[in-house]
Amino acid sequence: MLPPRTDFPEGFTFGAATSAYQIEGTRGAGLSHWDSFAATPGNIIDASDGSRACDHLTRWPEDLDLVRDAGFDAYRFSTSWARVMPDGVTVNPQGLDFYDKLVDGMLERGLQPFLTYHHWDLPADLAAQGGWQNRDIAARFADLCRAVNARIGDRMTSAATLNEPWCIAWLSHFLGAHAPGLRDIRAASRAMHHVLLAHGTAMQALRADGADNLGIVLNFETSHPADDTPEALGAAETQDAIYNQWFICALMGQGYPDAALAGIGPHLPQGWQDDMALIAQPLDWLGVNYYTRRLYTGNAGLWPHASEAPGPLPKTQMDWEIRPEGLTEFLTRLARDHTGALPLYVTENGMALEAGGGTGADITEDARRIQFASDHLRATKAAMDQGVDVRGFFYWSLLDNYEWGWGYGPRFGLVHVDYETMTRTPKSSWHAFRSMLKG
């Protein structure tokens, strides 16, 4: 069972999260680099794309009803850059119209809107100009944020500039697993800097326009050595610097970590140091996404001299280890080493699980997901008991959806989606949250 709501303080926000490209469908939007990435053979496991996704574009009232009926306080959603600005520059009023009515629908149902301005669907025209490798992306992103804020900002409970810049920059430009699918240290290094420059530029522009309660959402992933050799210890330290320290250190005015600069530094744009003050704009809150840990061994190859090793813990459908105590560790570590008294939100936490729990049973059966959510809620509370100011918890995700390079295989949703009929069926986990939140 999930822990009772009364374990958490009054005013603690419980929510469900989604992202535009994963659920909306692309009708009415411009091409994004995810469309072109998905159209290239071999990039998506099931050769699918987000053209239909969950058809949220037309079924959003039903989806918001599901958020409300489960008893959630808030809905975390993102705007599609390719819908708001199909060419990355020119505003499409019809795109903003959709988010206008979506936000009104949240408010009509008593839901607090938690906006993320960008969750990965970069317009293809901007990608063709270098995308996150191009310094001009910072100004273009600020333009997007200002356009969205001008239309719906007056009704937002909070807004985040970006979701998971590590995925935008490193996973996509160095590891090649996400659009644009590059494996290039120079491209990755510049993206690692420019994504932060875009955040800082947008924060400055939004503040000038009167926006408040602004933050950013970072993902954190425990990095452990697979053995006690110096090589494994060094590999884990380097991966921790790239994944967990690069962004938060820069955002908090602590510079870039030396262990990451060892490989990234030579490829950063000239004069990058001059941008650090702009990057470290004051935040009102920080979003923390946490799913798993990884084990590393050292190798004698090229930097970062790290190879991933299999771990012994139970796994999700995506073969991610389940380690709830890592969430407590990150929340306490952030407060101790980086954020101090800054309010934190767990903005994503969830597990991929086969329909019917992997047993071929009723599609609503997902007892393992209930246990996963329960353990991570307790891990959140454990950090709060140690004095960390955590203000809310958002489960990922409301719906089964398009899981990027994995296509439609992994199912993270509290609600099952039949991708043929688009029928929504609440799972046992949705009912568990409803019982918890409605008492």
C-alpha positions in Angstrom: 0.0 0.0 0.0 1.0 3.6 -0.5 1.8 5.6 2.6 -1.1 7.6 3.9 -1.4 11.2 2.7 -1.3 12.3 6.4 2.4 11.2 6.5 3.1 14.3 4.5 2.6 17.9 5.6 -0.4 20.0 4.8 0.1 21.7 1.4 2.4 19.0 0.0 1.6 18.7 -3.7 0.9 15.3 -5.3 0.7 15.3 -9.0 1.0 13.3 -12.2 3.3 14.2 -15.1 3.5 13.9 -18.9 5.2 15.5 -21.8 3.9 16.9 -25.1 5.6 14.8 -27.7 5.0 11.6 -25.7 1.2 12.0 -25.6 -0.2 14.7 -27.8 0.4 13.5 -31.4 2.0 15.8 -33.9 -1.0 17.0 -35.9 -0.9 20.8 -36.3 2.7 21.0 -35.1 5.8 21.6 -37.2 8.5 18.9 -37.7 10.7 18.3 -34.7 14.1 16.6 -34.7 12.4 13.7 -33.0 10.2 13.2 -36.1 13.3 13.1 -38.3 15.2 10.9 -35.8 12.3 8.4 -35.7 12.1 8.4 -39.5 15.7 7.1 -39.7 15.9 3.3 -39.6 17.4 1.8 -36.5 16.8 4.7 -34.2 13.6 3.5 -32.5 13.3 0.0 -31.3 9.8 -0.6 -32.7 10.3 1.8 -35.7 7.5 4.0 -34.3 7.1 7.7 -33.9 5.1 10.3 -32.0 2.7 11.2 -34.8 -0.3 9.8 -32.9 1.1 9.0 -29.5 -1.9 9.0 -27.1 -4.0 11.4 -29.1 -4.0 13.7 -26.1 -4.6 16.6 -28.6 -8.2 15.6 -28.9 -8.6 13.4 -25.7 -7.2 15.9 -23.2 -10.6 16.4 -21.3 -10.7 12.7 -20.6 -7.0 12.8 -19.5 -7.5 15.7 -17.2 -10.6 13.9 -15.7 -8.3 11.0 -14.9 -5.9 13.4 -13.0 -8.7 14.9 -11.1 -10.5 11.7 -10.3 -7.4 10.1 -8.9 -7.3 13.0 -6.4 -4.1 14.6 -7.6 -3.5 18.3 -6.7 -1.5 19.1 -9.8 -0.7 18.2 -13.4 2.8 18.6 -14.8 2.8 19.1 -18.6 5.0 20.5 -21.3 4.5 22.8 -24.3 5.7 21.5 -27.6 8.2 24.0 -29.2 7.3 22.6 -32.6 3.6 23.3 -32.0 4.0 26.8 -30.6 6.7 27.7 -33.2 6.7 25.2 -36.1 9.8 26.7 -37.6 11.4 27.5 -34.2 10.9 31.2 -34.6 7.4 32.2 -35.8 4.5 31.9 -33.3 1.6 29.7 -34.3 -1.5 31.1 -32.6 -3.4 27.8 -33.0 -0.6 26.1 -31.1 -1.0 28.5 -28.2 -4.8 28.1 -28.4 -4.4 24.4 -27.5 -2.5 25.1 -24.4 -4.8 28.0 -23.5 -7.8 25.7 -23.3 -5.7 22.9 -21.7 -4.8 25.2 -18.8 -8.4 26.4 -18.5 -9.4 22.7 -18.3 -6.9 22.1 -15.5 -8.3 25.1 -13.5 -11.9 24.0 -14.1 -11.0 20.7 -12.5 -9.2 22.2 -9.5 -5.7 21.2 -10.8 -2.6 23.3 -10.3 -0.7 23.7 -13.6 3.0 22.9 -13.4 4.5 23.9 -16.8 7.7 22.8 -18.4 8.5 25.0 -21.4 10.6 22.4 -23.2 10.7 18.6 -23.1 13.0 17.7 -26.0 10.9 18.3 -29.2 13.3 20.8 -30.8 11.9 22.2 -34.2 13.7 20.5 -37.1 14.5 23.9 -38.6 16.5 24.9 -35.6 18.2 21.4 -35.5 19.3 22.0 -39.1 21.0 25.2 -37.9 23.0 23.3 -35.3 20.4 23.1 -32.6 21.9 23.0 -29.1 25.4 23.2 -30.6 24.6 26.7 -31.9 24.9 29.5 -29.3 21.9 31.3 -31.0 19.6 28.6 -29.5 19.7 30.5 -26.2 17.9 33.5 -27.7 15.5 31.3 -29.6 14.6 29.4 -26.5 14.0 32.7 -24.6 11.6 33.7 -27.4 9.6 30.5 -26.9 9.3 31.0 -23.2 8.2 34.6 -23.5 5.6 33.6 -26.1 4.1 30.9 -24.0 4.3 33.0 -20.8 2.5 35.8 -22.5 -0.5 33.5 -23.3 -0.7 31.2 -20.3 1.8 32.4 -17.7 -0.8 34.2 -15.7 -2.4 30.9 -14.7 0.6 28.9 -13.9 1.3 27.6 -10.4 5.0 27.2 -11.4 7.1 26.9 -14.6 10.3 25.1 -15.4 12.5 26.1 -18.3 13.9 22.7 -19.3 13.4 19.0 -18.5 16.5 17.0 -18.0 19.3 18.9 -19.8 21.6 15.8 -19.5 19.3 14.0 -21.9 19.0 17.1 -24.2 22.8 17.4 -24.4 24.8 14.3 -23.4 22.5 11.4 -24.1 21.6 12.9 -27.5 25.0 14.3 -28.7 27.6 12.0 -27.1 25.8 8.7 -26.5 23.6 9.1 -29.6 20.5 7.5 -28.0 18.2 10.4 -28.5 17.6 13.0 -31.2 19.7 14.2 -32.9 21.5 10.9 -32.4 25.1 12.2 -32.5 28.2 10.6 -31.0 30.5 13.6 -31.1 32.4 15.0 -28.1 32.6 18.5 -29.5 28.8 18.6 -30.3 28.0 17.2 -26.8 30.3 19.6 -25.0 28.8 22.6 -26.7 25.3 21.3 -26.1 26.2 20.8 -22.4 27.0 24.5 -22.2 24.4 26.0 -24.5 21.5 24.2 -22.8 22.5 26.0 -19.6 23.0 29.3 -21.4 19.5 28.9 -22.8 18.1 28.3 -19.3 19.8 31.4 -17.9 18.8 33.6 -20.9 15.2 32.4 -20.6 15.1 32.9 -16.9 16.3 36.5 -17.3 13.7 37.1 -20.0 10.8 35.6 -18.0 11.7 37.6 -14.9 11.7 40.8 -17.0 8.2 39.8 -18.1 7.0 39.4 -14.6 6.9 35.6 -14.4 7.5 34.0 -11.0 7.9 30.7 -9.2 10.4 29.5 -11.9 12.7 26.6 -11.8 14.4 23.8 -13.8 14.1 20.0 -13.8 17.3 17.9 -13.6 17.6 14.2 -13.6 19.9 12.4 -11.2 21.1 8.8 -11.4 23.3 7.1 -8.8 26.7 6.3 -10.1 28.5 3.5 -8.2 31.7 1.6 -8.9 31.1 -2.0 -9.8 34.2 -3.1 -7.8 36.8 -1.6 -5.5 39.5 -1.1 -8.1 40.9 2.4 -8.6 39.7 2.3 -12.2 36.1 1.6 -11.3 36.2 4.2 -8.6 37.5 6.8 -11.1 34.9 5.8 -13.7 32.0 6.2 -11.2 33.4 9.6 -10.1 33.6 10.8 -13.7 30.1 9.7 -14.6 28.8 11.3 -11.4 30.4 14.6 -12.4 29.0 14.5 -15.9 25.5 13.3 -15.0 24.8 14.6 -11.5 27.1 17.6 -10.9 27.6 19.4 -14.2 24.2 21.1 -14.3 23.5 21.7 -10.6 27.0 23.1 -9.9 26.7 25.6 -12.7 23.2 26.6 -11.7 24.2 27.2 -8.1 27.3 29.3 -9.2 29.7 26.6 -8.3 31.3 26.3 -11.7 31.8 23.1 -13.7 33.2 20.0 -11.9 36.8 19.3 -12.6 36.2 15.6 -13.2 33.9 16.4 -16.1 35.9 19.4 -17.4 38.8 16.9 -17.9 37.1 15.6 -21.0 34.5 18.3 -21.9 36.6 21.4 -21.3 38.8 21.2 -24.4 35.7 21.2 -26.6 33.7 24.0 -24.9 33.1 27.2 -26.9 35.6 30.0 -26.5 34.8 32.4 -23.7 32.4 30.0 -21.9 33.5 31.2 -18.6 31.9 34.6 -19.3 28.5 32.9 -19.4 28.6 31.4 -15.9 27.0 34.3 -14.1 24.1 34.4 -16.5 23.6 30.6 -16.1 23.4 31.0 -12.3 20.2 32.9 -12.3 18.3 32.7 -9.0 15.9 29.8 -8.9 12.6 29.6 -6.9 12.7 25.8 -6.8 14.5 22.8 -8.3 12.8 19.7 -9.8 14.4 16.3 -9.2 13.8 13.4 -11.5 15.1 10.0 -10.1 14.7 6.5 -11.5 17.7 4.2 -11.0 21.4 3.7 -10.4 24.2 2.4 -12.7 27.4 0.5 -11.9 30.7 1.3 -13.7 34.0 -0.4 -14.3 37.0 1.4 -15.7 38.5 0.8 -19.1 41.7 1.8 -20.9 39.9 3.4 -23.8 39.0 7.0 -24.5 37.7 9.3 -21.8 35.5 9.0 -19.7 37.1 5.5 -19.3 33.9 3.9 -18.1 31.9 0.8 -19.0 28.5 0.0 -17.6 28.2 -3.3 -15.6 25.0 -5.2 -14.8 23.7 -4.7 -11.2 22.2 -7.3 -8.8 19.0 -5.4 -7.8 15.5 -6.1 -9.1 14.9 -4.4 -12.5 12.1 -2.6 -14.3 10.9 -3.4 -17.8 13.7 -1.2 -19.1 16.3 -3.1 -17.1 16.8 -0.2 -14.7 17.7 -1.2 -11.2 15.2 -0.4 -8.5 16.9 1.4 -5.6 14.6 3.7 -3.6 17.2 4.8 -1.1 19.0 6.6 -3.9 16.2 9.2 -4.0 16.8 10.0 -0.3 20.5 10.2 -0.9 20.1 12.7 -3.8 17.6 14.9 -2.0 19.8 15.1 1.1 23.0 15.6 -1.0 21.5 18.4 -3.0 20.4 20.3 0.1 23.8 19.7 1.8 26.1 20.4 -1.1 24.3 22.6 -3.6 20.8 24.0 -3.0 20.6 24.7 0.8 17.2 25.9 1.7 15.9 26.0 -1.9 12.6 24.2 -2.2 12.8 20.8 -4.0 10.1 18.8 -5.9 10.3 15.2 -7.0 9.1 16.0 -10.5 9.5 12.5 -11.9 9.6 9.0 -10.4 8.1 5.9 -11.8 8.7 2.5 -13.4 8.2 0.8 -16.7 6.2 -2.4 -16.3 4.8 -4.7 -18.9 1.0 -4.8 -19.2 -0.5 -7.1 -16.7 2.6 -6.9 -14.6 4.5 -9.0 -17.1 2.4 -12.1 -16.3 -0.2 -11.8 -19.1 -2.9 -11.1 -16.5 -5.4 -8.3 -16.5 -3.9 -5.1 -18.0 -4.8 -3.2 -14.8 -2.7 -5.4 -12.5 0.5 -3.6 -11.5 1.3 -4.5 -7.9 5.0 -4.0 -8.5 4.3 -0.4 -9.5 2.4 0.3 -6.4 5.3 -1.1 -4.3 7.8 1.0 -6.4 5.7 4.2 -5.8 5.3 3.4 -2.1 9.0 2.8 -1.6 10.0 6.1 -3.3 7.3 8.1 -1.5 8.8 6.8 1.8 12.3 7.6 0.5 11.1 11.2 -0.1 9.6 11.4 3.3 12.9 10.1 4.8 14.7 13.1 3.2 12.1 15.4 4.6 12.6 13.9 8.1 16.2 14.9 7.7 15.3 18.5 7.1 15.1 18.7 3.3 12.4 21.1 2.1 10.6 18.9 -0.4 7.3 20.4 -1.5 5.8 17.8 -3.8 5.9 14.5 -5.6 4.9 13.9 -9.2 4.5 10.3 -10.5 5.7 9.6 -14.0 3.5 9.0 -15.9 -0.2 9.5 -16.0 -0.5 7.5 -19.2 1.4 4.8 -21.0 3.0 6.7 -23.8 5.7 7.1 -26.5 9.0 6.3 -24.6 11.4 7.9 -27.1 14.0 5.5 -28.5 12.1 2.6 -26.9 8.9 3.4 -28.8 5.6 2.1 -27.4 7.0 -0.9 -25.5 7.7 0.4 -22.0 4.6 1.2 -20.0 5.1 3.8 -17.3 1.5 4.8 -16.9 -0.9 4.7 -14.0 -3.5 4.4 -16.9 -3.2 1.8 -19.6 -3.5 3.0 -23.1 -4.6 0.7 -25.9 -2.6 2.2 -28.8 -5.1 0.8 -31.4 -8.3 2.1 -29.9 -6.8 4.8 -27.6 -9.0 3.4 -24.8 -7.8 4.5 -21.3 -8.1 2.0 -18.5 -6.9 3.0 -15.0 -4.6 0.4 -13.4 -4.4 -0.8 -9.9 -1.8 1.9 -9.2 -4.2 4.6 -10.3 -6.7 3.3 -7.8 -4.0 3.0 -5.1 -3.2 6.7 -5.5 -6.9 7.5 -5.5 -7.4 5.6 -2.2 -4.3 7.4 -0.7 -5.2 10.9 -1.9 -8.9 10.8 -1.3 -8.6 9.0 2.1 
